[in-house]
Amino acid sequence: MSSKAADAIEARGFARGLEKATMKYTISVVNNMVKKFNISLNEACEVANITVDDYKKYSVV
């Protein structure tokens, strides 16, 4: 495998890992807002700029 190909694969892996970490953090923020501020899931998702569908999809992960 060429160095350029390996670098591209590594970059994609890094990007995926960063995306997963960001989503985990966002889910954590939503959970904390619901618990601490007594707001609905819809409101917390709106504030965190995530859809309820994405929250449900990634909160299982």
DSSP file (Angstrom, degrees, kcal/mol; ACC not computed):
  #  RESIDUE AA STRUCTURE BP1 BP2  ACC     N-H-->O    O-->H-N    N-H-->O    O-->H-N    TCO  KAPPA ALPHA  PHI   PSI    X-CA   Y-CA   Z-CA
    1    1 A M              0   0    0      0, 0.0     2,-0.0     0, 0.0     0, 0.0   0.000 360.0 360.0 360.0 136.3    0.0    0.0    0.0
    2    2 A S     >  -     0   0    0      1,-0.1     4,-2.3     4,-0.0     5,-0.2  -0.296 360.0-114.7 -74.6 161.4    1.4    3.4   -0.9
    3    3 A S  H  > S+     0   0    0      1,-0.2     4,-2.4     2,-0.2     5,-0.2   0.869 116.4  53.6 -62.8 -38.3    2.1    6.0    1.7
    4    4 A K  H  > S+     0   0    0      2,-0.2     4,-2.1     1,-0.2    -1,-0.2   0.904 109.3  48.2 -64.7 -41.2   -0.7    8.3    0.2
    5    5 A A  H  > S+     0   0    0      2,-0.2     4,-2.3     1,-0.2    -2,-0.2   0.914 112.1  48.9 -65.2 -43.2   -3.3    5.5    0.5
    6    6 A A  H  X S+     0   0    0     -4,-2.3     4,-2.4     1,-0.2    -2,-0.2   0.896 110.9  50.6 -63.6 -40.1   -2.2    4.8    4.1
    7    7 A D  H  X S+     0   0    0     -4,-2.4     4,-2.4     2,-0.2    -1,-0.2   0.895 110.0  50.0 -64.1 -39.9   -2.4    8.4    4.9
    8    8 A A  H  X S+     0   0    0     -4,-2.1     4,-2.2     2,-0.2    -2,-0.2   0.903 111.5  48.2 -65.8 -41.5   -5.9    8.7    3.4
    9    9 A I  H  X S+     0   0    0     -4,-2.3     4,-2.3     2,-0.2    -2,-0.2   0.916 112.2  49.4 -64.8 -42.8   -7.1    5.7    5.4
   10   10 A E  H  X S+     0   0    0     -4,-2.4     4,-2.4     1,-0.2    -2,-0.2   0.904 110.2  50.8 -63.0 -41.5   -5.7    7.0    8.6
   11   11 A A  H  X S+     0   0    0     -4,-2.4     4,-2.5     2,-0.2    -1,-0.2   0.901 110.1  49.4 -64.3 -41.6   -7.3   10.4    8.0
   12   12 A R  H  X S+     0   0    0     -4,-2.2     4,-2.5     2,-0.2    -1,-0.2   0.911 111.3  49.7 -63.8 -41.7  -10.7    8.8    7.4
   13   13 A G  H  X S+     0   0    0     -4,-2.3     4,-2.3     2,-0.2    -2,-0.2   0.906 111.3  48.8 -62.9 -42.0  -10.3    6.7   10.6
   14   14 A F  H  X S+     0   0    0     -4,-2.4     4,-2.5     2,-0.2    -2,-0.2   0.919 110.9  50.3 -63.2 -43.7   -9.4    9.9   12.5
   15   15 A A  H  X S+     0   0    0     -4,-2.5     4,-2.4     1,-0.2    -2,-0.2   0.906 111.0  48.8 -63.0 -42.4  -12.4   11.7   11.1
   16   16 A R  H  X S+     0   0    0     -4,-2.5     4,-2.4     2,-0.2    -1,-0.2   0.914 111.8  49.3 -63.9 -42.4  -14.8    8.9   12.0
   17   17 A G  H  X S+     0   0    0     -4,-2.3     4,-2.4     1,-0.2    -2,-0.2   0.901 111.4  48.9 -63.6 -41.0  -13.4    8.7   15.5
   18   18 A L  H  X S+     0   0    0     -4,-2.5     4,-2.4     2,-0.2    -1,-0.2   0.902 110.6  50.9 -65.2 -41.0  -13.8   12.5   15.9
   19   19 A E  H  X S+     0   0    0     -4,-2.4     4,-2.2     2,-0.2    -2,-0.2   0.917 111.3  48.1 -62.7 -43.6  -17.4   12.3   14.7
   20   20 A K  H  X S+     0   0    0     -4,-2.4     4,-2.5     2,-0.2    -2,-0.2   0.922 112.3  48.8 -62.8 -44.5  -18.2    9.5   17.1
   21   21 A A  H  X S+     0   0    0     -4,-2.4     4,-2.2     1,-0.2    -2,-0.2   0.896 111.1  50.3 -64.0 -40.7  -16.6   11.4   20.0
   22   22 A T  H  X S+     0   0    0     -4,-2.4     4,-2.4     2,-0.2    -1,-0.2   0.909 111.4  48.1 -63.6 -42.5  -18.5   14.6   19.1
   23   23 A M  H  X S+     0   0    0     -4,-2.2     4,-2.6     2,-0.2    -2,-0.2   0.903 110.0  51.9 -66.8 -41.0  -21.8   12.7   19.0
   24   24 A K  H  X S+     0   0    0     -4,-2.5     4,-2.1     1,-0.2    -1,-0.2   0.913 111.5  47.8 -60.6 -42.2  -21.1   11.0   22.3
   25   25 A Y  H  X S+     0   0    0     -4,-2.2     4,-2.3     2,-0.2    -2,-0.2   0.916 111.1  50.4 -64.5 -43.2  -20.4   14.4   23.9
   26   26 A T  H  X S+     0   0    0     -4,-2.4     4,-2.4     2,-0.2    -2,-0.2   0.907 109.9  50.2 -62.9 -42.2  -23.6   15.9   22.3
   27   27 A I  H  X S+     0   0    0     -4,-2.6     4,-2.6     1,-0.2    -1,-0.2   0.905 110.1  51.3 -61.6 -41.8  -25.7   13.0   23.6
   28   28 A S  H  X S+     0   0    0     -4,-2.1     4,-2.4     2,-0.2    -2,-0.2   0.900 109.2  50.3 -61.9 -42.0  -24.2   13.5   27.1
   29   29 A V  H  X S+     0   0    0     -4,-2.3     4,-2.4     2,-0.2    -2,-0.2   0.922 110.7  49.1 -62.6 -45.4  -25.0   17.3   26.9
   30   30 A V  H  X S+     0   0    0     -4,-2.4     4,-2.3     2,-0.2    -2,-0.2   0.937 111.1  50.0 -60.4 -47.2  -28.6   16.5   26.0
   31   31 A N  H  X S+     0   0    0     -4,-2.6     4,-2.2     1,-0.2    -2,-0.2   0.917 111.4  48.8 -58.0 -44.5  -28.9   14.0   28.8
   32   32 A N  H  X S+     0   0    0     -4,-2.4     4,-3.2     1,-0.2     5,-0.4   0.893 110.0  51.0 -64.4 -40.1  -27.6   16.5   31.3
   33   33 A M  H  X S+     0   0    0     -4,-2.4     4,-1.9     1,-0.2     6,-0.7   0.909 110.3  49.4 -64.7 -41.0  -29.9   19.2   30.1
   34   34 A V  H  X S+     0   0    0     -4,-2.3     4,-0.5    -5,-0.2    -2,-0.2   0.925 119.1  38.5 -63.0 -44.1  -33.0   17.0   30.5
   35   35 A K  H  < S+     0   0    0     -4,-2.2    -2,-0.2    -5,-0.2    -1,-0.2   0.940 124.7  34.3 -73.1 -48.3  -32.0   15.9   34.0
   36   36 A K  H  < S+     0   0    0     -4,-3.2    -3,-0.2    -5,-0.2    -2,-0.2   0.815 126.8  34.3 -83.6 -31.3  -30.6   19.2   35.4
   37   37 A F  H  < S-     0   0    0     -4,-1.9    -1,-0.2    -5,-0.4    -3,-0.2   0.395  96.7-129.5-106.7   2.9  -32.9   21.7   33.8
   38   38 A N     <  +     0   0    0     -4,-0.5     2,-0.3    -5,-0.2    -4,-0.2   0.888  57.0 144.6  51.2  45.8  -36.1   19.7   33.7
   39   39 A I        -     0   0    0     -6,-0.7    -1,-0.2    -5,-0.2    -2,-0.1  -0.751  52.7 -96.4-109.7 162.0  -36.6   20.4   30.0
   40   40 A S     >  -     0   0    0     -2,-0.3     4,-2.5     1,-0.1     5,-0.2  -0.246  30.4-112.4 -72.5 162.8  -38.1   18.0   27.4
   41   41 A L  H  > S+     0   0    0      1,-0.2     4,-2.6     2,-0.2     5,-0.2   0.896 118.8  54.9 -60.3 -40.8  -36.0   15.9   25.1
   42   42 A N  H  > S+     0   0    0      1,-0.2     4,-2.1     2,-0.2    -1,-0.2   0.925 109.8  45.6 -59.6 -45.5  -37.2   18.0   22.2
   43   43 A E  H  > S+     0   0    0      2,-0.2     4,-2.3     1,-0.2    -2,-0.2   0.921 113.3  49.2 -64.8 -44.2  -36.0   21.3   23.8
   44   44 A A  H  X S+     0   0    0     -4,-2.5     4,-2.2     1,-0.2    -2,-0.2   0.902 111.5  49.4 -63.6 -41.0  -32.7   19.8   24.8
   45   45 A C  H  X>S+     0   0    0     -4,-2.6     5,-2.4     2,-0.2     4,-0.5   0.895 109.3  52.5 -65.2 -39.5  -32.1   18.5   21.3
   46   46 A E  H ><5S+     0   0    0     -4,-2.1     3,-0.8    -5,-0.2    -2,-0.2   0.926 111.0  46.5 -61.7 -44.5  -33.0   21.9   19.8
   47   47 A V  H 3<5S+     0   0    0     -4,-2.3    -1,-0.2     1,-0.2    -2,-0.2   0.886 114.3  47.6 -64.1 -39.2  -30.5   23.6   22.1
   48   48 A A  H 3<5S-     0   0    0     -4,-2.2    -1,-0.2    -5,-0.2    -2,-0.2   0.437 111.9-121.7 -83.9   0.4  -27.8   21.1   21.3
   49   49 A N  T <<5S+     0   0    0     -3,-0.8     2,-0.3    -4,-0.5    -3,-0.2   0.928  71.5 120.0  59.9  48.7  -28.5   21.3   17.6
   50   50 A I      < -     0   0    0     -5,-2.4    -1,-0.2    -6,-0.1     2,-0.2  -0.982  63.3-116.0-137.7 147.5  -29.3   17.6   17.1
   51   51 A T     >  -     0   0    0     -2,-0.3     4,-2.5     1,-0.1     5,-0.1  -0.508  22.5-122.3 -80.9 155.6  -32.5   16.0   15.9
   52   52 A V  H  > S+     0   0    0      1,-0.2     4,-2.7     2,-0.2     5,-0.2   0.880 114.7  55.8 -63.1 -36.9  -34.5   13.8   18.2
   53   53 A D  H  > S+     0   0    0      2,-0.2     4,-2.3     1,-0.2    -1,-0.2   0.921 108.9  45.7 -61.8 -43.7  -34.1   11.0   15.6
   54   54 A D  H  > S+     0   0    0      2,-0.2     4,-2.8     1,-0.2     5,-0.3   0.896 111.0  54.1 -66.2 -39.0  -30.3   11.3   15.7
   55   55 A Y  H  X S+     0   0    0     -4,-2.5     4,-2.3     1,-0.2    -2,-0.2   0.952 112.0  43.8 -57.3 -49.3  -30.3   11.5   19.5
   56   56 A K  H  X S+     0   0    0     -4,-2.7     4,-0.6     1,-0.2    -1,-0.2   0.881 114.2  51.1 -64.8 -37.9  -32.3    8.2   19.6
   57   57 A K  H  < S+     0   0    0     -4,-2.3     3,-0.3    -5,-0.2     4,-0.3   0.921 120.5  32.0 -65.4 -44.7  -30.0    6.6   17.0
   58   58 A Y  H >< S+     0   0    0     -4,-2.8     3,-0.6     1,-0.2    -2,-0.2   0.650 103.5  71.9 -93.2 -16.0  -26.8    7.5   18.7
   59   59 A S  H 3< S+     0   0    0     -4,-2.3    -1,-0.2    -5,-0.3    -2,-0.1   0.703  94.4  58.3 -73.4 -15.9  -27.8    7.3   22.3
   60   60 A V  T 3<        0   0    0     -4,-0.6    -1,-0.2    -3,-0.3    -2,-0.2   0.759 360.0 360.0 -77.7 -26.7  -28.0    3.5   22.0
   61   61 A V    <         0   0    0     -3,-0.6    -1,-0.2    -4,-0.3    -2,-0.1   0.466 360.0 360.0 -64.6 360.0  -24.3    3.4   20.9
